[in-house]
Amino acid sequence: MANILRHPRVRGAITVGAVAGGLVLTMATPAQADYNSPLYSTLKACNAARPSYVSSWTSPQACYPMYNWNGTKRIGYSFLVKTRY
């Protein structure tokens, strides 16, 4: 495999393929994909971050507390970002 990569045309084809794949993945818009925001330490910080997620495609929902794996300790706040139809 190492000898194949010494050919400029093969290296060029691999590079072009990697760049094209990266462009497709980064420029694709989410197709009705709702997602959670990052975790914020306080409710005030969570509410302050919500306006930055408003766009023509998305709208943030209300902040809600996030708990650890067994539900005994609140670890922060998050909100759902919904895709508009």
PDB file as gemmi writes it, atoms N, CA and C in Angstrom:
CRYST1    1.000    1.000    1.000  90.00  90.00  90.00 P 1                      
ATOM      1  N   MET A   1       0.828  -1.196   0.000  1.00  0.00           N  
ATOM      2  CA  MET A   1       0.000   0.000   0.000  1.00  0.00           C  
ATOM      3  C   MET A   1       0.868   1.253   0.000  1.00  0.00           C  
ATOM      4  N   ALA A   2       1.990   1.205   0.704  1.00  0.00           N  
ATOM      5  CA  ALA A   2       2.855   2.380   0.786  1.00  0.00           C  
ATOM      6  C   ALA A   2       3.422   2.755  -0.583  1.00  0.00           C  
ATOM      7  N   ASN A   3       3.709   1.766  -1.406  1.00  0.00           N  
ATOM      8  CA  ASN A   3       4.261   2.052  -2.735  1.00  0.00           C  
ATOM      9  C   ASN A   3       3.224   2.694  -3.647  1.00  0.00           C  
ATOM     10  N   ILE A   4       1.960   2.359  -3.466  1.00  0.00           N  
ATOM     11  CA  ILE A   4       0.906   2.957  -4.288  1.00  0.00           C  
ATOM     12  C   ILE A   4       0.801   4.456  -4.006  1.00  0.00           C  
ATOM     13  N   LEU A   5       0.991   4.852  -2.748  1.00  0.00           N  
ATOM     14  CA  LEU A   5       0.855   6.263  -2.375  1.00  0.00           C  
ATOM     15  C   LEU A   5       2.004   7.126  -2.886  1.00  0.00           C  
ATOM     16  N   ARG A   6       3.019   6.530  -3.431  1.00  0.00           N  
ATOM     17  CA  ARG A   6       4.130   7.317  -3.975  1.00  0.00           C  
ATOM     18  C   ARG A   6       3.797   7.893  -5.345  1.00  0.00           C  
ATOM     19  N   HIS A   7       2.755   7.397  -5.973  1.00  0.00           N  
ATOM     20  CA  HIS A   7       2.353   7.903  -7.288  1.00  0.00           C  
ATOM     21  C   HIS A   7       1.528   9.174  -7.117  1.00  0.00           C  
ATOM     22  N   PRO A   8       1.907  10.242  -7.799  1.00  0.00           N  
ATOM     23  CA  PRO A   8       1.204  11.516  -7.642  1.00  0.00           C  
ATOM     24  C   PRO A   8      -0.271  11.459  -8.018  1.00  0.00           C  
ATOM     25  N   ARG A   9      -0.623  10.690  -9.046  1.00  0.00           N  
ATOM     26  CA  ARG A   9      -2.033  10.624  -9.454  1.00  0.00           C  
ATOM     27  C   ARG A   9      -2.885   9.942  -8.387  1.00  0.00           C  
ATOM     28  N   VAL A  10      -2.356   8.913  -7.770  1.00  0.00           N  
ATOM     29  CA  VAL A  10      -3.104   8.205  -6.725  1.00  0.00           C  
ATOM     30  C   VAL A  10      -3.278   9.113  -5.512  1.00  0.00           C  
ATOM     31  N   ARG A  11      -2.196   9.774  -5.106  1.00  0.00           N  
ATOM     32  CA  ARG A  11      -2.284  10.717  -3.981  1.00  0.00           C  
ATOM     33  C   ARG A  11      -3.279  11.822  -4.278  1.00  0.00           C  
ATOM     34  N   GLY A  12      -3.257  12.322  -5.498  1.00  0.00           N  
ATOM     35  CA  GLY A  12      -4.184  13.386  -5.890  1.00  0.00           C  
ATOM     36  C   GLY A  12      -5.627  12.921  -5.851  1.00  0.00           C  
ATOM     37  N   ALA A  13      -5.873  11.702  -6.338  1.00  0.00           N  
ATOM     38  CA  ALA A  13      -7.239  11.170  -6.342  1.00  0.00           C  
ATOM     39  C   ALA A  13      -7.748  10.966  -4.920  1.00  0.00           C  
ATOM     40  N   ILE A  14      -6.885  10.468  -4.050  1.00  0.00           N  
ATOM     41  CA  ILE A  14      -7.283  10.276  -2.653  1.00  0.00           C  
ATOM     42  C   ILE A  14      -7.551  11.621  -1.988  1.00  0.00           C  
ATOM     43  N   THR A  15      -6.716  12.602  -2.251  1.00  0.00           N  
ATOM     44  CA  THR A  15      -6.897  13.932  -1.672  1.00  0.00           C  
ATOM     45  C   THR A  15      -8.194  14.570  -2.156  1.00  0.00           C  
ATOM     46  N   VAL A  16      -8.448  14.488  -3.450  1.00  0.00           N  
ATOM     47  CA  VAL A  16      -9.679  15.057  -4.007  1.00  0.00           C  
ATOM     48  C   VAL A  16     -10.904  14.372  -3.409  1.00  0.00           C  
ATOM     49  N   GLY A  17     -10.847  13.069  -3.268  1.00  0.00           N  
ATOM     50  CA  GLY A  17     -11.960  12.333  -2.678  1.00  0.00           C  
ATOM     51  C   GLY A  17     -12.204  12.719  -1.231  1.00  0.00           C  
ATOM     52  N   ALA A  18     -11.141  12.894  -0.461  1.00  0.00           N  
ATOM     53  CA  ALA A  18     -11.283  13.274   0.945  1.00  0.00           C  
ATOM     54  C   ALA A  18     -11.853  14.687   1.081  1.00  0.00           C  
ATOM     55  N   VAL A  19     -11.374  15.608   0.263  1.00  0.00           N  
ATOM     56  CA  VAL A  19     -11.869  16.989   0.315  1.00  0.00           C  
ATOM     57  C   VAL A  19     -13.333  17.045  -0.109  1.00  0.00           C  
ATOM     58  N   ALA A  20     -13.683  16.330  -1.169  1.00  0.00           N  
ATOM     59  CA  ALA A  20     -15.073  16.326  -1.633  1.00  0.00           C  
ATOM     60  C   ALA A  20     -16.001  15.726  -0.581  1.00  0.00           C  
ATOM     61  N   GLY A  21     -15.573  14.636   0.038  1.00  0.00           N  
ATOM     62  CA  GLY A  21     -16.388  14.041   1.097  1.00  0.00           C  
ATOM     63  C   GLY A  21     -16.557  14.970   2.277  1.00  0.00           C  
ATOM     64  N   GLY A  22     -15.490  15.670   2.643  1.00  0.00           N  
ATOM     65  CA  GLY A  22     -15.584  16.635   3.735  1.00  0.00           C  
ATOM     66  C   GLY A  22     -16.523  17.776   3.419  1.00  0.00           C  
ATOM     67  N   LEU A  23     -16.490  18.260   2.195  1.00  0.00           N  
ATOM     68  CA  LEU A  23     -17.394  19.340   1.798  1.00  0.00           C  
ATOM     69  C   LEU A  23     -18.850  18.892   1.827  1.00  0.00           C  
ATOM     70  N   VAL A  24     -19.111  17.697   1.374  1.00  0.00           N  
ATOM     71  CA  VAL A  24     -20.479  17.182   1.380  1.00  0.00           C  
ATOM     72  C   VAL A  24     -20.995  17.079   2.818  1.00  0.00           C  
ATOM     73  N   LEU A  25     -20.160  16.582   3.709  1.00  0.00           N  
ATOM     74  CA  LEU A  25     -20.588  16.420   5.100  1.00  0.00           C  
ATOM     75  C   LEU A  25     -20.750  17.752   5.827  1.00  0.00           C  
ATOM     76  N   THR A  26     -19.888  18.714   5.565  1.00  0.00           N  
ATOM     77  CA  THR A  26     -19.962  19.980   6.293  1.00  0.00           C  
ATOM     78  C   THR A  26     -21.015  20.931   5.746  1.00  0.00           C  
ATOM     79  N   MET A  27     -21.324  20.840   4.461  1.00  0.00           N  
ATOM     80  CA  MET A  27     -22.266  21.780   3.874  1.00  0.00           C  
ATOM     81  C   MET A  27     -23.697  21.253   3.828  1.00  0.00           C  
ATOM     82  N   ALA A  28     -23.889  20.015   4.201  1.00  0.00           N  
ATOM     83  CA  ALA A  28     -25.235  19.443   4.178  1.00  0.00           C  
ATOM     84  C   ALA A  28     -26.063  20.041   5.312  1.00  0.00           C  
ATOM     85  N   THR A  29     -27.296  20.388   5.024  1.00  0.00           N  
ATOM     86  CA  THR A  29     -28.187  20.907   6.053  1.00  0.00           C  
ATOM     87  C   THR A  29     -28.888  19.742   6.732  1.00  0.00           C  
ATOM     88  N   PRO A  30     -29.186  19.881   8.010  1.00  0.00           N  
ATOM     89  CA  PRO A  30     -29.859  18.783   8.691  1.00  0.00           C  
ATOM     90  C   PRO A  30     -31.274  18.596   8.148  1.00  0.00           C  
ATOM     91  N   ALA A  31     -31.631  17.394   7.846  1.00  0.00           N  
ATOM     92  CA  ALA A  31     -32.954  17.092   7.315  1.00  0.00           C  
ATOM     93  C   ALA A  31     -33.901  16.797   8.470  1.00  0.00           C  
ATOM     94  N   GLN A  32     -34.509  17.834   8.979  1.00  0.00           N  
ATOM     95  CA  GLN A  32     -35.452  17.720  10.074  1.00  0.00           C  
ATOM     96  C   GLN A  32     -34.840  16.985  11.260  1.00  0.00           C  
ATOM     97  N   ALA A  33     -33.637  17.383  11.637  1.00  0.00           N  
ATOM     98  CA  ALA A  33     -32.922  16.721  12.723  1.00  0.00           C  
ATOM     99  C   ALA A  33     -32.953  17.598  13.969  1.00  0.00           C  
ATOM    100  N   ASP A  34     -33.714  17.204  14.964  1.00  0.00           N  
ATOM    101  CA  ASP A  34     -33.715  17.909  16.238  1.00  0.00           C  
ATOM    102  C   ASP A  34     -32.480  17.473  17.026  1.00  0.00           C  
ATOM    103  N   TYR A  35     -31.919  18.401  17.802  1.00  0.00           N  
ATOM    104  CA  TYR A  35     -30.735  18.054  18.591  1.00  0.00           C  
ATOM    105  C   TYR A  35     -30.739  18.814  19.898  1.00  0.00           C  
ATOM    106  N   ASN A  36     -29.973  18.293  20.866  1.00  0.00           N  
ATOM    107  CA  ASN A  36     -29.849  18.935  22.171  1.00  0.00           C  
ATOM    108  C   ASN A  36     -28.710  19.941  22.152  1.00  0.00           C  
ATOM    109  N   SER A  37     -28.883  21.003  22.910  1.00  0.00           N  
ATOM    110  CA  SER A  37     -27.841  22.007  23.043  1.00  0.00           C  
ATOM    111  C   SER A  37     -26.725  21.457  23.929  1.00  0.00           C  
ATOM    112  N   PRO A  38     -25.602  22.179  24.014  1.00  0.00           N  
ATOM    113  CA  PRO A  38     -24.580  21.788  24.984  1.00  0.00           C  
ATOM    114  C   PRO A  38     -25.118  21.929  26.409  1.00  0.00           C  
ATOM    115  N   LEU A  39     -24.404  21.391  27.347  1.00  0.00           N  
ATOM    116  CA  LEU A  39     -24.804  21.447  28.752  1.00  0.00           C  
ATOM    117  C   LEU A  39     -24.339  22.767  29.360  1.00  0.00           C  
ATOM    118  N   TYR A  40     -25.248  23.469  30.034  1.00  0.00           N  
ATOM    119  CA  TYR A  40     -24.931  24.728  30.712  1.00  0.00           C  
ATOM    120  C   TYR A  40     -25.028  24.517  32.213  1.00  0.00           C  
ATOM    121  N   SER A  41     -24.162  25.187  32.957  1.00  0.00           N  
ATOM    122  CA  SER A  41     -24.086  24.935  34.397  1.00  0.00           C  
ATOM    123  C   SER A  41     -25.257  25.542  35.168  1.00  0.00           C  
ATOM    124  N   THR A  42     -25.813  26.638  34.677  1.00  0.00           N  
ATOM    125  CA  THR A  42     -26.921  27.275  35.383  1.00  0.00           C  
ATOM    126  C   THR A  42     -28.094  27.511  34.439  1.00  0.00           C  
ATOM    127  N   LEU A  43     -29.268  27.697  35.017  1.00  0.00           N  
ATOM    128  CA  LEU A  43     -30.455  27.988  34.225  1.00  0.00           C  
ATOM    129  C   LEU A  43     -30.331  29.347  33.542  1.00  0.00           C  
ATOM    130  N   LYS A  44     -29.691  30.295  34.214  1.00  0.00           N  
ATOM    131  CA  LYS A  44     -29.498  31.628  33.641  1.00  0.00           C  
ATOM    132  C   LYS A  44     -28.618  31.558  32.388  1.00  0.00           C  
ATOM    133  N   ALA A  45     -27.546  30.777  32.444  1.00  0.00           N  
ATOM    134  CA  ALA A  45     -26.662  30.625  31.284  1.00  0.00           C  
ATOM    135  C   ALA A  45     -27.377  29.915  30.140  1.00  0.00           C  
ATOM    136  N   CYS A  46     -28.198  28.944  30.481  1.00  0.00           N  
ATOM    137  CA  CYS A  46     -28.968  28.216  29.462  1.00  0.00           C  
ATOM    138  C   CYS A  46     -29.938  29.155  28.753  1.00  0.00           C  
ATOM    139  N   ASN A  47     -30.684  29.937  29.516  1.00  0.00           N  
ATOM    140  CA  ASN A  47     -31.637  30.878  28.916  1.00  0.00           C  
ATOM    141  C   ASN A  47     -30.932  31.958  28.108  1.00  0.00           C  
ATOM    142  N   ALA A  48     -29.736  32.356  28.523  1.00  0.00           N  
ATOM    143  CA  ALA A  48     -28.978  33.369  27.792  1.00  0.00           C  
ATOM    144  C   ALA A  48     -28.473  32.833  26.453  1.00  0.00           C  
ATOM    145  N   ALA A  49     -28.242  31.538  26.360  1.00  0.00           N  
ATOM    146  CA  ALA A  49     -27.715  30.949  25.124  1.00  0.00           C  
ATOM    147  C   ALA A  49     -28.801  30.647  24.104  1.00  0.00           C  
ATOM    148  N   ARG A  50     -30.032  30.531  24.518  1.00  0.00           N  
ATOM    149  CA  ARG A  50     -31.118  30.146  23.617  1.00  0.00           C  
ATOM    150  C   ARG A  50     -31.282  31.056  22.404  1.00  0.00           C  
ATOM    151  N   PRO A  51     -31.190  32.395  22.516  1.00  0.00           N  
ATOM    152  CA  PRO A  51     -31.373  33.246  21.326  1.00  0.00           C  
ATOM    153  C   PRO A  51     -30.356  32.989  20.211  1.00  0.00           C  
ATOM    154  N   SER A  52     -29.179  32.482  20.543  1.00  0.00           N  
ATOM    155  CA  SER A  52     -28.185  32.220  19.496  1.00  0.00           C  
ATOM    156  C   SER A  52     -28.552  31.017  18.640  1.00  0.00           C  
ATOM    157  N   TYR A  53     -29.547  30.241  19.040  1.00  0.00           N  
ATOM    158  CA  TYR A  53     -29.987  29.078  18.269  1.00  0.00           C  
ATOM    159  C   TYR A  53     -31.234  29.360  17.430  1.00  0.00           C  
ATOM    160  N   VAL A  54     -31.706  30.579  17.416  1.00  0.00           N  
ATOM    161  CA  VAL A  54     -32.866  30.940  16.605  1.00  0.00           C  
ATOM    162  C   VAL A  54     -32.398  31.243  15.190  1.00  0.00           C  
ATOM    163  N   SER A  55     -33.013  30.592  14.211  1.00  0.00           N  
ATOM    164  CA  SER A  55     -32.718  30.871  12.811  1.00  0.00           C  
ATOM    165  C   SER A  55     -33.974  30.590  11.996  1.00  0.00           C  
ATOM    166  N   SER A  56     -33.849  30.733  10.695  1.00  0.00           N  
ATOM    167  CA  SER A  56     -34.995  30.432   9.846  1.00  0.00           C  
ATOM    168  C   SER A  56     -35.273  28.928   9.792  1.00  0.00           C  
ATOM    169  N   TRP A  57     -34.280  28.117  10.197  1.00  0.00           N  
ATOM    170  CA  TRP A  57     -34.438  26.659  10.172  1.00  0.00           C  
ATOM    171  C   TRP A  57     -34.706  26.061  11.541  1.00  0.00           C  
ATOM    172  N   THR A  58     -34.279  26.733  12.607  1.00  0.00           N  
ATOM    173  CA  THR A  58     -34.350  26.127  13.940  1.00  0.00           C  
ATOM    174  C   THR A  58     -35.007  27.054  14.947  1.00  0.00           C  
ATOM    175  N   SER A  59     -35.577  26.458  15.985  1.00  0.00           N  
ATOM    176  CA  SER A  59     -36.119  27.223  17.109  1.00  0.00           C  
ATOM    177  C   SER A  59     -35.844  26.454  18.396  1.00  0.00           C  
ATOM    178  N   PRO A  60     -35.260  27.132  19.395  1.00  0.00           N  
ATOM    179  CA  PRO A  60     -34.952  26.464  20.655  1.00  0.00           C  
ATOM    180  C   PRO A  60     -36.193  26.325  21.533  1.00  0.00           C  
ATOM    181  N   GLN A  61     -36.263  25.223  22.250  1.00  0.00           N  
ATOM    182  CA  GLN A  61     -37.348  24.988  23.193  1.00  0.00           C  
ATOM    183  C   GLN A  61     -36.915  25.484  24.568  1.00  0.00           C  
ATOM    184  N   ALA A  62     -37.721  25.237  25.585  1.00  0.00           N  
ATOM    185  CA  ALA A  62     -37.414  25.689  26.945  1.00  0.00           C  
ATOM    186  C   ALA A  62     -36.262  24.883  27.552  1.00  0.00           C  
ATOM    187  N   CYS A  63     -35.527  25.514  28.462  1.00  0.00           N  
ATOM    188  CA  CYS A  63     -34.444  24.833  29.181  1.00  0.00           C  
ATOM    189  C   CYS A  63     -35.030  23.845  30.181  1.00  0.00           C  
ATOM    190  N   TYR A  64     -34.348  22.747  30.371  1.00  0.00           N  
ATOM    191  CA  TYR A  64     -34.770  21.752  31.350  1.00  0.00           C  
ATOM    192  C   TYR A  64     -33.531  21.177  32.046  1.00  0.00           C  
ATOM    193  N   PRO A  65     -33.692  20.712  33.277  1.00  0.00           N  
ATOM    194  CA  PRO A  65     -32.534  20.178  34.008  1.00  0.00           C  
ATOM    195  C   PRO A  65     -32.099  18.823  33.465  1.00  0.00           C  
ATOM    196  N   MET A  66     -30.802  18.596  33.498  1.00  0.00           N  
ATOM    197  CA  MET A  66     -30.220  17.304  33.108  1.00  0.00           C  
ATOM    198  C   MET A  66     -29.664  16.663  34.373  1.00  0.00           C  
ATOM    199  N   TYR A  67     -29.870  15.361  34.508  1.00  0.00           N  
ATOM    200  CA  TYR A  67     -29.437  14.642  35.701  1.00  0.00           C  
ATOM    201  C   TYR A  67     -28.396  13.593  35.338  1.00  0.00           C  
ATOM    202  N   ASN A  68     -27.663  13.123  36.365  1.00  0.00           N  
ATOM    203  CA  ASN A  68     -26.670  12.081  36.128  1.00  0.00           C  
ATOM    204  C   ASN A  68     -27.365  10.773  35.770  1.00  0.00           C  
ATOM    205  N   TRP A  69     -26.602   9.730  35.545  1.00  0.00           N  
ATOM    206  CA  TRP A  69     -27.121   8.474  35.003  1.00  0.00           C  
ATOM    207  C   TRP A  69     -28.219   7.848  35.841  1.00  0.00           C  
ATOM    208  N   ASN A  70     -28.206   8.039  37.154  1.00  0.00           N  
ATOM    209  CA  ASN A  70     -29.262   7.411  37.962  1.00  0.00           C  
ATOM    210  C   ASN A  70     -30.277   8.422  38.498  1.00  0.00           C  
ATOM    211  N   GLY A  71     -30.204   9.659  38.061  1.00  0.00           N  
ATOM    212  CA  GLY A  71     -31.204  10.657  38.401  1.00  0.00           C  
ATOM    213  C   GLY A  71     -31.130  11.231  39.794  1.00  0.00           C  
ATOM    214  N   THR A  72     -29.982  11.138  40.432  1.00  0.00           N  
ATOM    215  CA  THR A  72     -29.869  11.626  41.806  1.00  0.00           C  
ATOM    216  C   THR A  72     -29.258  13.017  41.915  1.00  0.00           C  
ATOM    217  N   LYS A  73     -28.533  13.477  40.891  1.00  0.00           N  
ATOM    218  CA  LYS A  73     -27.843  14.767  40.975  1.00  0.00           C  
ATOM    219  C   LYS A  73     -28.021  15.535  39.671  1.00  0.00           C  
ATOM    220  N   ARG A  74     -28.425  16.813  39.789  1.00  0.00           N  
ATOM    221  CA  ARG A  74     -28.563  17.664  38.605  1.00  0.00           C  
ATOM    222  C   ARG A  74     -27.164  18.086  38.162  1.00  0.00           C  
ATOM    223  N   ILE A  75     -26.857  17.866  36.889  1.00  0.00           N  
ATOM    224  CA  ILE A  75     -25.523  18.177  36.381  1.00  0.00           C  
ATOM    225  C   ILE A  75     -25.498  19.418  35.493  1.00  0.00           C  
ATOM    226  N   GLY A  76     -26.649  19.982  35.176  1.00  0.00           N  
ATOM    227  CA  GLY A  76     -26.702  21.187  34.363  1.00  0.00           C  
ATOM    228  C   GLY A  76     -28.048  21.331  33.690  1.00  0.00           C  
ATOM    229  N   TYR A  77     -28.089  22.217  32.694  1.00  0.00           N  
ATOM    230  CA  TYR A  77     -29.328  22.496  31.960  1.00  0.00           C  
ATOM    231  C   TYR A  77     -29.056  22.408  30.468  1.00  0.00           C  
ATOM    232  N   SER A  78     -30.074  22.036  29.734  1.00  0.00           N  
ATOM    233  CA  SER A  78     -29.991  21.903  28.293  1.00  0.00           C  
ATOM    234  C   SER A  78     -31.330  22.256  27.695  1.00  0.00           C  
ATOM    235  N   PHE A  79     -31.396  22.383  26.374  1.00  0.00           N  
ATOM    236  CA  PHE A  79     -32.655  22.605  25.691  1.00  0.00           C  
ATOM    237  C   PHE A  79     -32.625  21.911  24.342  1.00  0.00           C  
ATOM    238  N   LEU A  80     -33.791  21.616  23.831  1.00  0.00           N  
ATOM    239  CA  LEU A  80     -33.923  20.966  22.538  1.00  0.00           C  
ATOM    240  C   LEU A  80     -34.024  22.024  21.451  1.00  0.00           C  
ATOM    241  N   VAL A  81     -33.295  21.837  20.368  1.00  0.00           N  
ATOM    242  CA  VAL A  81     -33.365  22.728  19.214  1.00  0.00           C  
ATOM    243  C   VAL A  81     -34.167  21.990  18.148  1.00  0.00           C  
ATOM    244  N   LYS A  82     -35.345  22.511  17.845  1.00  0.00           N  
ATOM    245  CA  LYS A  82     -36.247  21.868  16.891  1.00  0.00           C  
ATOM    246  C   LYS A  82     -36.051  22.455  15.496  1.00  0.00           C  
ATOM    247  N   THR A  83     -36.159  21.609  14.501  1.00  0.00           N  
ATOM    248  CA  THR A  83     -36.088  22.041  13.106  1.00  0.00           C  
ATOM    249  C   THR A  83     -37.500  22.471  12.679  1.00  0.00           C  
ATOM    250  N   ARG A  84     -37.569  23.640  12.060  1.00  0.00           N  
ATOM    251  CA  ARG A  84     -38.854  24.131  11.579  1.00  0.00           C  
ATOM    252  C   ARG A  84     -39.195  23.462  10.263  1.00  0.00           C  
ATOM    253  N   TYR A  85     -40.474  23.244  10.035  1.00  0.00           N  
ATOM    254  CA  TYR A  85     -40.938  22.595   8.806  1.00  0.00           C  
ATOM    255  C   TYR A  85     -41.405  23.614   7.805  1.00  0.00           C  
TER     256      TYR A  85                                                      
END                                                                             
